[in-house]
Amino acid sequence: MLAAFGTHVKVAVDVRRHVIAGGGEFHNDCRQCLLDDGSAPENVWGCNWYPDEQRAVAESAINLRPQSGNLLHLIQDRELREQVEAEVSCYMAGVRV
């Protein structure tokens, strides 16, 4: 999944279904995979995984949702941001959530 950038992996997470898609050139590529698989758009959020640091950062253009109150690339709701980052971290570490 590091082929596109080498330093990080772009992923999208369905927080309701606990499903992750990763490795696209854009977060929206990953998002579209989840939507095609039956995810609802409001449940899909973007995140970056930095394998060298074993760290997830819930920051992506697909997180810009003014109608939902998220005005930044970073998920502003702390609980949601922590959920997305935990799901990505656990998945990448091979731990089931």
C-alpha positions in Angstrom: 0.0 0.0 0.0 3.0 2.3 0.2 3.5 2.3 -3.5 1.7 5.6 -4.1 3.6 7.8 -1.6 6.3 5.7 0.1 6.0 7.5 3.5 2.4 7.0 4.3 -0.8 5.2 3.2 -4.1 6.9 2.5 -7.0 5.1 3.9 -10.8 5.6 4.3 -12.7 4.1 7.3 -16.3 3.2 7.6 -16.9 3.9 11.3 -20.2 2.0 11.4 -19.1 -1.1 9.5 -15.5 -1.1 10.8 -14.2 -1.6 7.3 -11.1 0.0 5.9 -9.9 0.6 2.3 -6.4 1.8 1.7 -3.6 2.3 -0.8 -5.2 4.7 -3.3 -3.6 7.7 -4.8 -6.3 9.8 -3.1 -8.4 9.3 -0.1 -11.4 9.6 -2.4 -10.3 6.4 -4.2 -10.4 4.6 -0.9 -13.7 6.2 -0.1 -15.2 5.2 -3.4 -14.2 1.5 -2.8 -16.2 1.6 0.5 -19.2 3.3 -1.1 -19.2 0.7 -3.9 -19.2 -2.0 -1.1 -22.3 -0.5 0.6 -20.9 2.1 3.0 -23.0 5.2 3.6 -21.1 8.4 2.8 -21.7 9.9 6.2 -19.9 7.0 7.8 -16.7 7.2 5.7 -13.8 9.3 6.9 -10.2 9.8 5.7 -7.0 9.1 7.5 -3.3 8.7 6.8 -1.1 5.9 8.2 2.6 6.6 8.8 4.2 3.1 9.1 7.6 4.4 10.2 6.0 6.1 13.2 3.2 3.5 13.7 0.8 6.5 13.8 -2.6 7.4 12.2 -3.7 11.0 11.6 -7.4 11.5 10.7 -6.7 14.2 8.1 -8.0 14.3 4.6 -9.9 16.5 2.1 -12.8 14.0 2.3 -13.3 15.0 5.9 -14.3 18.6 4.9 -18.0 18.6 5.6 -19.3 22.1 6.3 -22.9 20.8 6.4 -21.9 18.5 9.3 -19.8 21.1 11.1 -16.4 19.6 10.1 -14.6 22.6 8.6 -11.1 21.2 8.5 -9.2 18.3 6.9 -8.7 17.0 10.4 -11.7 15.4 12.0 -12.8 18.0 14.6 -14.9 15.8 16.8 -12.4 14.3 19.2 -14.2 11.1 19.8 -14.8 10.4 16.1 -11.2 11.3 15.3 -9.9 9.0 18.0 -12.1 6.2 16.7 -10.9 6.6 13.2 -7.2 6.7 14.2 -7.7 3.7 16.6 -9.3 1.6 13.9 -6.6 2.4 11.4 -3.8 1.8 14.0 -5.3 -1.5 15.1 -5.9 -2.7 11.5 -2.3 -1.9 10.5 -1.0 -3.6 13.6 -3.1 -6.7 12.8 -5.4 -6.3 15.7 -9.2 -6.7 15.3 -11.3 -3.9 16.6 
